[in-house]
Amino acid sequence: MTKPRVKVPKTALVGEIITIKAIISHRMHSGHGFDQQGNTIPKSIINTFKCEFNDKLVFACDLYPAMSSNPYFQFHARVDEAGTFTFTWIDDDGTVTVKEQSIALA
């Protein structure tokens, strides 16, 4: 996997609902495709994505082989305090990628 990208506002008002965006570059092979030599391409998908804010779950989902490459997520969260969003992607081979982004109160 390559470097994930997230977009979180730098500041928010208390109680403001913000838009969060997250993407990671990943081929998401279903395990049903073939390479140029006719060999099966091994299954390789991100099977879990979650976002936490100050250790509280904000958003989570499970992904399946039908998911497209480079999964992109957009969702909303209410901000009641300053803190850190933690984004976690888990690949079916056990690879865990984490990205953090802080937000301050305006």
Residue pairs with C-beta under 8 A, 6 or more apart in sequence:
1 24
1 25
1 26
1 46
1 89
1 91
1 95
1 97
2 24
2 25
2 26
3 25
4 22
4 23
4 24
4 87
4 89
4 97
4 99
5 22
5 23
5 24
5 99
6 20
6 21
6 22
6 23
6 85
6 87
6 99
6 101
7 20
7 21
7 22
8 18
8 20
8 85
8 101
8 103
9 18
9 103
10 103
10 104
11 103
11 104
11 105
11 106
12 18
12 79
12 103
12 104
12 105
12 106
13 79
13 105
13 106
14 79
14 80
14 81
14 105
15 78
15 79
15 80
16 78
16 79
17 76
17 77
17 78
17 79
18 76
18 77
18 78
18 79
18 103
19 74
19 75
19 76
20 51
20 58
20 59
20 73
20 74
20 75
20 76
20 77
20 85
21 72
21 73
21 74
22 49
22 51
22 72
22 73
22 74
22 87
22 99
23 70
23 71
23 72
23 73
24 46
24 70
24 71
24 89
24 97
25 70
26 44
26 45
26 46
26 69
26 70
26 71
26 89
26 91
27 44
27 69
28 44
28 45
28 46
28 63
28 65
28 67
28 68
28 69
28 70
28 71
29 41
29 42
29 43
29 44
29 45
30 43
30 45
30 65
30 66
31 40
31 41
31 42
31 43
31 44
31 65
32 40
32 65
33 40
33 41
34 40
34 41
35 41
43 65
43 92
44 91
44 92
44 93
45 63
45 64
45 65
45 67
45 91
45 92
46 63
46 67
46 71
46 89
46 90
46 91
46 92
47 62
47 63
47 64
47 90
47 91
47 92
48 60
48 61
48 62
48 63
48 88
48 89
48 90
49 60
49 61
49 63
49 71
49 73
49 87
49 88
49 89
49 90
50 57
50 59
50 60
50 61
50 87
50 88
51 57
51 58
51 59
51 60
51 73
51 75
51 77
51 85
51 86
51 87
51 88
52 58
52 85
52 86
52 88
53 77
53 79
53 83
53 84
53 85
53 86
54 81
54 83
54 84
55 86
58 75
58 77
58 85
59 73
59 75
59 77
61 73
63 71
77 85
79 103
79 105
81 105
82 102
82 103
82 104
82 105
83 102
83 103
84 100
84 101
84 102
84 103
85 100
85 101
85 102
85 103
86 98
86 99
86 100
87 98
87 99
87 100
87 101
88 96
88 97
88 98
89 96
89 97
89 98
90 96
90 97
91 97
